[in-house]
Amino acid sequence: MDAMKVEVKDIDKLLATDGYLKPFEREIRRRHGVLQDWIGKIDKLEGGMETFSQGYKYYGLHFQPDNSVIAREWAPGAKDVYLTGDFNNWHWESHPFKKLDFGKWELHLPANEDGTAPIKHLSEIKVIIRNQSGHLLDRLSPWAKYVRQPPKEANQGVNYKQYVWQPPASERYQFKHARPKRPKSLRIYECHVGIASQEPRVGSYDEFAERIVPRIKRQGYNCIQVMAIMEHAYYASFGYQVTSFYAASSRFGNPEQLKRMIDAAHAAGLYVLLDVVHSHASKNVQDGLNQFDGTNSCFFHDGARGEHSLWDSRLFNYVEYEVLRFLLSNLRWWHDEYNFDGYRFDGVTSMLYHSRGIGEGFSGDYNEYFGLNVDTDALNYLGLANHMLHQLDSEVITIAEDVSGMPTLCRPVSEGGIGFDYRLGMAIPDKWIELLKEHKDDEWNMGDIVHTLTNRRWMENTVAYAESHDQALVGDKTIAFWLMDKEMYTHMSTVSEPSLIIDRGLALHKMIRLITHALGGEAYLNFMGNEFGHPEWLDFPRIGNNDSYHYARRQWNLVDDGLLKYKYLNEFDRAMHMLEERFGWLHSGPAYVSWKHEGDKIIAFERAGLVFVFNFHPTQSFTGYRVGTNWAGTYQAVLSSDDPQYGGHNRIDANCKHPSNPEGYAGRTNFIEVYAPARTGVVYARVSD
């Protein structure tokens, strides 16, 4: 195929958005042509993506109307395949599968003489593989819906066991609430069910629905991004070493309880994102996909290309037909079966550039994004995934965890893009941690802060965040702990002696969040607990900490105690979201920064009809400070980080009116004069023309 002849419906729109892409038009067309070839192949062989993306209806265990059972697996490297379990008293070779074409295997189990199913709900089963050397290997089905680790007291080892999930109709959860509409302004609460518990143990789906969802709703978030749902044998992997892709993690409860949790989120008007890991898979053989058919390939590339040395995990073979079916069906499964609304794709940069080391930066040279630098097989999979998801449901949102800044990643597939709706602004939290760790307050560079917050691709949406789970993992600390450290143990009481460290920490914590929210992107994300300045760090139970849950929980008691200052940060977080809901700056287009003064340490900008003024100076306050605006009228403060209800010093009079002056200033047609106290962020809105 001549790449220049590939039809890309809206490529002119893409090239108009970014003229630097013009030299790479041929490759963009070629990439799009490969994607179209796959779509054509799927249409021809499967009758379309609708069938292809529902592989879970073909593979795995299926109960028929007459109570017979059909089991199917894809194991191209196997010599023989068997099913064993409670139902046949664990006779490994008594129930062989029949070999079909293309590596598929099938087994029919007739109903019992009394008409009941030969395999019962919660029966334990295993797939047995005879490899080409004749050895028998026990495996969990890649399509397993429910797997559990035996309790320690059972003394049955640590390997996960597969249990049939076929509850009677009376025990199946029925969704009661409609999915919420896709939010125009996405305010994401990143969360983990297991560590949502205040007690030192693993939290549950039921507890999250009952205790945490109401907190999130009250704070003004309209979306939750749920981590670690896909089953992972190693808890401390934070869910990023997936072993069973179709099984909801049993640590937190059963599949019906997860459905209830998602329904509770929908009842609260929360859009629900799944943190999906299709960039790699756990190397675990006994519990996972690795060597399922007795070979080193099957779902993965053989040899070095199938190994991620930094993550010690396996890399998928994205050009294998059945692997694409497995992964695309996996996305469909979580959407259709559990009512997840959208996805955050983990490890996109690593998928596309897995030869790069962690921390290897990108210069912005467009040659880095094209040619042999990129894994085009992985890129094609991401394009197919976005194409399928957005055709399935126009309300779906997809977010790429990408640090590369790859152009076209967040442009529609019809333009020749990869189709994501957002990418994470991963440079922003790195900048805040760098400033807190390496620079004194009076050394902070206003231009550098503004550049980091605004340096994003035009017309490609970014999720801004000051910190996520990454910054809180053991070895690092939350922003609150970087700011206040051990003082948080002694001076967070409202009746304790005043502390300059706590005063500074509260002020900067609020300012960092507000400027990130207002200037950093088209969506905002916060990790669970950080909204109120959760102290310390995250550390899952492991050998190195004597299996302690002390740092694998959220101390909600801190924010619920009216005598502690955590409440101030929590209320400010809520006020930010309520103000954004009112004015919608996240979906209003980028801000115009009119002022960044290094000596005064002041940043001022306009967005969504609002004027934002930040004074990062540690000691200097300014009266009658001129701030430019293109919108004439009278202004009034609608949010101040210095308000007493947020732990401030009440230096901003919310009743004070600020009429605009028609003289041009700072490149704007008007200006207002304001009081800008040290370490304060203030938002002004027009109250009259």
Secondary structure by P-SEA (a helix, b strand, c coil): ccccccccccaaaaaaaccccccaaaaaaaaaaaaaaaaaaaaaaccccccccccccccccccccccbbbbbbbbcccccccccccccccccccbbbbbbccbbbbbbbcccccccccccccbbbbbbbbcccbbbbbbcccccccccccccccccccbbbbbbcccccccbbbbcccccccccccbbbbbbccccccccccccaaaaacccaaaaaaacccccccccccccccccccccccccccccccccccaaaaaaaaaaaaaabbbbbbbcccccccccccccccccccccccccccccccccccccbbbcccccaaaaaaaaaaaaaaacccccccccccccccccccccccccccccccccccccccaaaaaaaaaaaaaaaaaacccbbbbbbccccccccccccccccccccbbbaaaaaaaaaaaacccccccccaaaaaaaaccccccbbbbbbccccccccccccccccccccccccccccccccccaaaaaaaaaaaaaaaaaacccccbbbbcccccccccbbbbcccccccccccccccccccccccccaaaaaaaaaaaaaaaaaacccccccbbbbccccccccbbbbccccbbbbbbccccccccbbbbbbccccbbbbccccccccccccccccccbbbbbbccccccccbbbbbbbcccbbbbbbbccc
